């Protein structure tokens, strides 16, 4: 068992006066091998979705290629919408704009409505989580209102604001706020008594308790709510824009339908899906950064 | 002026009300603790010893009687009675350093400069031998280390009384012994006044100047108070065969297992 030790001994005995100390080259596989390993890892992740998408496109192509088909095949979609894909930034005035502008208008509405919903939702959630009285008073209202479909709010908000823009933002707000409120409240209610005791011994005041203990302790729950909220916002904006008109991806889809540009609808749907996916990832990434320590206790 | 003990529990009763039923937990607890004294409270589980500590800490209100610290009534929590909780209660999103900092900033925010506060945090982490892990998060250190940080956080408040709520209860035997030695060394060095809850007879005898033995609940009382006349500093190994040590240990065991043996239904 002591072989390595015994072997090492003669080396220490030999005088080192003449020997030049050379750093041993680190034992790493050759560059080519390492690149191959990394590429292999990447391929493991990339190959399956690529294959599945290719097969799906193929089936779609075969199904819609026949004469008299109601929907265009992917090859037609590509040729029809090629101009929109290569130049998303054109602006010919009015509503004739590139997809980038439509998308950015929708994103701005979502950003505003969602930001408001996050702030108000966390504050209301804190109130409901912290005070039994507030919970008893507000919870029944929340439970009923949250089941109202987003678009059902639109006529009411149009009546109140008499303008499409704030109405759409309000619809986003009212859609995203419920999961934020409910998850925040659950998170606040689940703060361990220990943390509250620590705060009491330290005599933290209400404000210090809120931002030093409550928010970080409830952060994983809050972010669950925020993540559900962003998904719902994006769902609601497309529907709301179809009704209110103006620049926006929802209106773009509706307009394409009215002009029978089915290919443009398909392209827009792909963009909506991708942006929704990216939004979800952004909130998820923010959650991992912020709740780094909280989740693992 | 009559002399008064540093910390005094004066005829304390505590009962909990749930619905219409009232349960009496503690009955007529009177106890005086001198400055620099190390007092343990021992009793079977459920006898209300943790409740008693929470009363002293101010985390629970007394039903009758009062807690006097330096002859002034205390009835709300404060950093002058810092608690080391059984399950460490470190904030998991903060580093070890920040966990102590939150206490130091709150207690000394007005009196010490930023540099002084930093030095004081490091001093306390050094005291519990945790300075090396200052940038780690609680999830990355062991149970014993968490408890050390909890101790550092409590010591950093410079409390008049240090309250230890079964601080070593959740640790394995070796880690516990190690931490007990640390607490003894710190007590020796700083001369803190300590009130410790424990259910471990050896721990009580080894660490305490006096052991307060509680009867079983409901309506638990102080059954007996035992002086532990052992010289400090105490050495765990030397004491293992020491006559006084064994006698004290015997007394506590007799109290707990002969006269007030644990009643399951209680």
HADDOCK unambig.tbl for C-alpha pairs under 7 A between the chains (distance, minus, plus):
assign (segid A and resid 194 and name CA) (segid B and resid 89 and name CA) 5.60 0.50 0.50
assign (segid A and resid 195 and name CA) (segid B and resid 89 and name CA) 6.38 0.50 0.50
assign (segid A and resid 200 and name CA) (segid B and resid 77 and name CA) 5.82 0.50 0.50
assign (segid A and resid 200 and name CA) (segid B and resid 78 and name CA) 6.95 0.50 0.50
assign (segid A and resid 201 and name CA) (segid B and resid 77 and name CA) 4.90 0.50 0.50
assign (segid A and resid 201 and name CA) (segid B and resid 78 and name CA) 4.57 0.50 0.50
assign (segid A and resid 201 and name CA) (segid B and resid 79 and name CA) 5.47 0.50 0.50
assign (segid A and resid 201 and name CA) (segid B and resid 82 and name CA) 6.59 0.50 0.50
assign (segid A and resid 202 and name CA) (segid B and resid 78 and name CA) 5.95 0.50 0.50
assign (segid A and resid 202 and name CA) (segid B and resid 79 and name CA) 5.47 0.50 0.50
assign (segid A and resid 202 and name CA) (segid B and resid 103 and name CA) 6.37 0.50 0.50
assign (segid A and resid 202 and name CA) (segid B and resid 106 and name CA) 6.80 0.50 0.50
assign (segid A and resid 203 and name CA) (segid B and resid 78 and name CA) 6.02 0.50 0.50
assign (segid A and resid 293 and name CA) (segid B and resid 92 and name CA) 5.66 0.50 0.50
assign (segid A and resid 293 and name CA) (segid B and resid 93 and name CA) 4.08 0.50 0.50
assign (segid A and resid 294 and name CA) (segid B and resid 92 and name CA) 5.45 0.50 0.50
assign (segid A and resid 294 and name CA) (segid B and resid 93 and name CA) 4.79 0.50 0.50
assign (segid A and resid 296 and name CA) (segid B and resid 139 and name CA) 6.34 0.50 0.50
assign (segid A and resid 297 and name CA) (segid B and resid 92 and name CA) 5.75 0.50 0.50
assign (segid A and resid 297 and name CA) (segid B and resid 139 and name CA) 5.34 0.50 0.50
